Amino acid sequence: MSFEFTPQEQTRVQLAHLGGVQLDPIGHADLAVIAVLSSVYFVNFAAVAFLVWNRNYPPLKSKYPFLMAAIMISMFIYFLGDLVLKAHVHVRGRVLSNCMLFCVWMRVIFGAYMVSVLTTIRSYALFCIFLCNRAFRGKYACCAAAIATVLAIVFVVVTYTMPGAQTVRYVPLIEMCSMSYAYRAVVQGLLWLVWIINAAINFKLRNITSSFNESREMFVACAAVFTLLAFNTVILYTHPLYPTNMALRITETLCSHVIANFLWWFIMFRSMYNCAIRRDAYLAEWKDKLVRDGLQKQYQIARTDPFSVTVVSVASSNVAKLVSLPRGMVTDHDGFDARTSFSRHSM
């Protein structure tokens, strides 16, 4: 695949011009975007491997490691769909010109929607623990998964019942995939709905005191994503052929993936960094802060997230205090037995 201004690319630009479309050719700027973001995701997958390997480390366990790993995989699938929809690559041949595959299944369903719904499920899990005093398992986890699946099925049914010209179609003249105005509204409406639900859940969580900064993390996530959704929605309707403009397509792609990656690392960086650099010291600090914040009560009832309770005596400011510590945090006052931390069924 060439990123030079070849005769074939020149012909594509000229044909687009004859059709009334001002088309910027695919060039080195697109290649740079692909190279930079591919490098970022390579580092991200190394981080995911580290996260999964250390999934029983309590500060990482509290972040739902498998859920966060799934979010990262969905972000990468979203990136692959973006490359085709936004014409960063030449959309030619049987595979790349399959707009339904790349733009609907990869970019929307297993990309943007999956990232959004998994993030919302994470917020709901925190809601169950902190406000409902229930572990996020059993009927609560099944209910969240069922609602997410039903929404996806409804979206797929709507997609395949709409006329082909009203969803996503391939435009041979300019070798691009194009979404109709109606289908853009369906896609954006789905994403807005999921994030509004997420925001509503996090509004309920606004006053929780947390050792793990969950409420702050999710507030930042919602604020950033609503900004991105607003930007994307404006671009989609004010510049319907924005992939033909190099500056717009690059800006839109970079904004989407920089924000998505920022949010993932905003949630995970502190725990992952400390796990790698100062594992034992950070674990001791983490346990102490858990007790100071009085969160052992919330966490003792959730096998999937924390642990059951052991009563121990902890010295604080030279005064002995009797506190309830999660069982997985103690074998003695100084030691830690990783085998008893969290349930292996934790997400």
Secondary structure in CASP SS format (residue, H / E / C, confidence):
PFRMAT SS
TARGET T0000
AUTHOR 0000-0000-0000
METHOD secondary structure of the structure
MODEL  1
M C 1.00
S C 1.00
F C 1.00
E C 1.00
F C 1.00
T C 1.00
P H 1.00
Q H 1.00
E H 1.00
Q H 1.00
T H 1.00
R H 1.00
V H 1.00
Q H 1.00
L H 1.00
A H 1.00
H H 1.00
L H 1.00
G C 1.00
G C 1.00
V C 1.00
Q C 1.00
L C 1.00
D C 1.00
P C 1.00
I C 1.00
G C 1.00
H H 1.00
A H 1.00
D H 1.00
L H 1.00
A H 1.00
V H 1.00
I H 1.00
A H 1.00
V H 1.00
L H 1.00
S H 1.00
S H 1.00
V H 1.00
Y H 1.00
F H 1.00
V H 1.00
N H 1.00
F H 1.00
A H 1.00
A H 1.00
V H 1.00
A H 1.00
F H 1.00
L H 1.00
V H 1.00
W H 1.00
N C 1.00
R C 1.00
N C 1.00
Y C 1.00
P H 1.00
P H 1.00
L H 1.00
K H 1.00
S C 1.00
K C 1.00
Y C 1.00
P H 1.00
F H 1.00
L H 1.00
M H 1.00
A H 1.00
A H 1.00
I H 1.00
M H 1.00
I H 1.00
S H 1.00
M H 1.00
F H 1.00
I H 1.00
Y H 1.00
F H 1.00
L H 1.00
G H 1.00
D H 1.00
L H 1.00
V H 1.00
L H 1.00
K C 1.00
A C 1.00
H C 1.00
V C 1.00
H C 1.00
V C 1.00
R C 1.00
G H 1.00
R H 1.00
V H 1.00
L H 1.00
S C 1.00
N C 1.00
C H 1.00
M H 1.00
L H 1.00
F H 1.00
C H 1.00
V H 1.00
W H 1.00
M H 1.00
R H 1.00
V H 1.00
I H 1.00
F H 1.00
G H 1.00
A H 1.00
Y H 1.00
M H 1.00
V H 1.00
S H 1.00
V H 1.00
L H 1.00
T H 1.00
T H 1.00
I H 1.00
R H 1.00
S H 1.00
Y H 1.00
A H 1.00
L H 1.00
F H 1.00
C H 1.00
I H 1.00
F H 1.00
L C 1.00
C C 1.00
N C 1.00
R C 1.00
A C 1.00
F C 1.00
R C 1.00
G C 1.00
K H 1.00
Y H 1.00
A H 1.00
C H 1.00
C H 1.00
A H 1.00
A H 1.00
A H 1.00
I H 1.00
A H 1.00
T H 1.00
V H 1.00
L H 1.00
A H 1.00
I H 1.00
V H 1.00
F H 1.00
V H 1.00
V H 1.00
V H 1.00
T H 1.00
Y H 1.00
T H 1.00
M C 1.00
P C 1.00
G H 1.00
A H 1.00
Q H 1.00
T C 1.00
V E 1.00
R E 1.00
Y E 1.00
V E 1.00
P C 1.00
L C 1.00
I C 1.00
E C 1.00
M E 1.00
C E 1.00
S E 1.00
M E 1.00
S C 1.00
Y H 1.00
A H 1.00
Y H 1.00
R H 1.00
A H 1.00
V H 1.00
V H 1.00
Q H 1.00
G H 1.00
L H 1.00
L H 1.00
W H 1.00
L H 1.00
V H 1.00
W H 1.00
I H 1.00
I H 1.00
N H 1.00
A H 1.00
A H 1.00
I H 1.00
N H 1.00
F H 1.00
K H 1.00
L C 1.00
R C 1.00
N C 1.00
I C 1.00
T C 1.00
S C 1.00
S C 1.00
F C 1.00
N C 1.00
E H 1.00
S H 1.00
R H 1.00
E H 1.00
M H 1.00
F H 1.00
V H 1.00
A H 1.00
C H 1.00
A H 1.00
A H 1.00
V H 1.00
F H 1.00
T H 1.00
L H 1.00
L H 1.00
A H 1.00
F H 1.00
N H 1.00
T H 1.00
V H 1.00
I H 1.00
L H 1.00
Y H 1.00
T H 1.00
H C 1.00
P C 1.00
L C 1.00
Y H 1.00
P H 1.00
T H 1.00
N C 1.00
M H 1.00
A H 1.00
L H 1.00
R H 1.00
I H 1.00
T H 1.00
E H 1.00
T H 1.00
L H 1.00
C H 1.00
S H 1.00
H H 1.00
V H 1.00
I H 1.00
A H 1.00
N H 1.00
F H 1.00
L H 1.00
W H 1.00
W H 1.00
F H 1.00
I H 1.00
M H 1.00
F H 1.00
R H 1.00
S H 1.00
M H 1.00
Y H 1.00
N H 1.00
C H 1.00
A H 1.00
I H 1.00
R C 1.00
R H 1.00
D H 1.00
A H 1.00
Y H 1.00
L H 1.00
A H 1.00
E H 1.00
W H 1.00
K H 1.00
D H 1.00
K H 1.00
L H 1.00
V H 1.00
R H 1.00
D C 1.00
G C 1.00
L C 1.00
Q H 1.00
K H 1.00
Q H 1.00
Y H 1.00
Q H 1.00
I C 1.00
A C 1.00
R C 1.00
T C 1.00
D C 1.00
P C 1.00
F C 1.00
S C 1.00
V E 1.00
T E 1.00
V E 1.00
V E 1.00
S E 1.00
V E 1.00
A E 1.00
S E 1.00
S C 1.00
N C 1.00
V E 1.00
A E 1.00
K E 1.00
L E 1.00
V E 1.00
S E 1.00
L E 1.00
P E 1.00
R H 1.00
G H 1.00
M H 1.00
V C 1.00
T C 1.00
D C 1.00
H C 1.00
D C 1.00
G C 1.00
F C 1.00
D C 1.00
A H 1.00
R H 1.00
T H 1.00
S C 1.00
F C 1.00
S C 1.00
R C 1.00
H C 1.00
S C 1.00
M C 1.00
END
